[in-house]
Amino acid sequence: MHIFAIANQKGGVGKTTTAVNLAAALAQAGQRTLLVDLDPQGNATMGSGIDKRTLRVSVYQMLLGLASLAEARARSPSGHFDVLPANRDLAGAEVELVDLERREQRLRDQLARHANEYDFVLIDCPPSLSMLTLNGLCAAHGVIIPMQCEYYALEGLSDLVNTIKQVHRNLNRELRIIGLLRVMFDPRSTLANQVSQQLEAHFGDKVFRTLVPRNVRLAEAPSYGIPGVLFDKHAKGAQAYQSFAREMIERVGVWEKEQRA
């Protein structure tokens, strides 16, 4: 089971879009996939076709030990992957987790009990360094960072890298940066191309080959509760996420060979 947190402390950079569409694309490729929604807004839950307003059990109850992962998970009706759903109840977990034992490891402990059931676990983290984000980073083997190719994104990236280093040093020695995914990319923009080149120069092969363009169809898909890769398979954004899923499967295969060697 490969666990990846999708994180960026900057909001509006396509974390949830990336989480939902990568989950759906991996499921289409035959990978057993679980999407964990750790954002109290519950956007990944709704984007997967699950109504957050009708949830009786969610990731909130699971983190507090009131329900198991098996009781909390639901199935995306269109995406054919499992979801640990979230709603506004999760906002209360920030306070309630503080006094609990292994408060940063609650998600990790639950996932460990289902290690043989999934090939990929994707964690959609909220846009802040909170107890929820820490749970995501402590559970993950690596971090996927979606980012726009603009100046302010570069500013926030250094803060995020430092946060990941601190978590690696103090809480999760397995954690590493898997790669940077360039999203909402406009090839006509000189700035976007300059920032993209800077990322490649500084991070090298940590930058994914896939470029996800700005795409209206990806933005429309959540209102229908269908992942963009299924909403319009021929849209450029959908094809980009399909390509990204293949790249992820390829990278994981390379890592496994290196570990066996």
Salt bridges, closest charged atoms under 4 A:
ASP51 OD1 - ARG53 NE 2.90
ASP82 OD1 - ARG75 NH1 2.92
GLU104 OE2 - ARG103 NE 3.45
ASP109 OD1 - ARG102 NH2 2.89
GLU117 OE1 - ARG73 NH1 2.84
GLU117 OE2 - HIS114 ND1 2.88
ASP119 OD1 - ARG32 NH2 3.11
GLU150 OE2 - LYS10 NZ 3.63
GLU174 OE2 - ARG108 NH2 3.79
GLU174 OE1 - HIS141 NE2 3.51
ASP186 OD1 - ARG188 NE 3.01
GLU200 OE2 - ARG182 NH1 2.91
GLU220 OE1 - ARG217 NH1 2.72
ASP232 OD2 - ARG217 NE 2.97
GLU247 OE2 - ARG209 NH1 3.96
GLU247 OE2 - ARG251 NH2 3.86
GLU250 OE1 - ARG209 NH2 3.43
GLU256 OE2 - HIS2 NE2 2.90
